[in-house]
Amino acid sequence: MTAQASTDIQNPLSLQQFIKLLQKLPPARIAELPIEKLPNNIPADISEKIPMASRSAVDDLIMTANSFHLKRRMRDQEAYGKHVVAALDKAKTASGSANLRVFKNKILLLVEILQSAQRGTKKVSNDTFVKHITSINNLLIDVRSETIHLHENLEVLKKAKPANEEDKKRFDVSIHTLNKETISVGKILAEYYILRLKVLARAIHQKRKLIETREETIQLKQQELDQLQADLREAQTLWKRTMKRKKTIDETKEVQQRIYDLVNEIKASEVVIAESDLILWLDAIVEASLNEHSKQRVTKSLRQARISLFYLLNKFCASQEASAIQIAKNPFIQVDPEKAIKFVLMSEQFILNYFTKKKNTATAWLSGAAENKIAELDQLQKDILTELRRASKTMFKL
């Protein structure tokens, strides 16, 4: 940009553009810069970045610019209201929020860890990945809040009716800025949903494999346990208690001890599925499924992760049912069987509670797309419950 053409500025300057211009222009030209095109909130130490000869002209220009922007802001508030002024202010500071920078940096760190694990240069446990993902998830509220504010301010400016052509141009620039930032944040979220799904899908598959490899052992122990319980009932018949009392007592003690040992062995062999893990995995699948950018790029991973998650949800349901059945059958455990069998309903209630909460929060962070996405959430809920109910009918009969 030459000195002659420098004062002919079509669009508002960014702070970086403004500083570069001040470093090139002579003082006389600086004084001619159009006030309405200068950036807002010019820092007080800007003079340190420009030649000494131009500093006086810059100080005068900044004083004039600040006065101009203050008067225009007061006029905007009187003409359009505080919500429009807030939306215009948001457009001026839309890019590069602190929360978003931290969010990006944590994602980049997770990518580095994942790449190291894939190259084999560093062994990384699932717990380490989960720890990082949980840390990033804690920032999702702030990032989604940023998305909500962008959408809200964008809608305010779209509905505003500029009083003149100059204001219309300003509003259009702000709308463009907010829209661009909204798309940018959306893409960052999509990248995270994709990355999180890939990382947690591996954890889901490994958990499934671990359960499958231990089921055969548990099944054999369970068969022995059932037989011992049958032997115990036989040993406690009236005839044996009266005719062979001492022998029966000794046999009963041995059977009771073996039952006790087997129950502990089965518990030690079982792979626990924590509700917190299920929620973490559900979030990864559901949110990747709801985001337009992510679900198109991870269709295969989504399908495979959902299949394994259905399996784990079924196992979660089955473990609750098995616990209820075992409590009801075992005469040495003093728990109300009817109360214990209520565990059977907990798996379905868990899913219902999860999706109820998800729909409540999604209404806010999905913004204008909430209605369509709520319908998708409803369908995901139906799919999962259908799988659980089908498994419940075939796997256990209370």
Beta strands, then each sheet from edge to edge (+ up, - down):
end
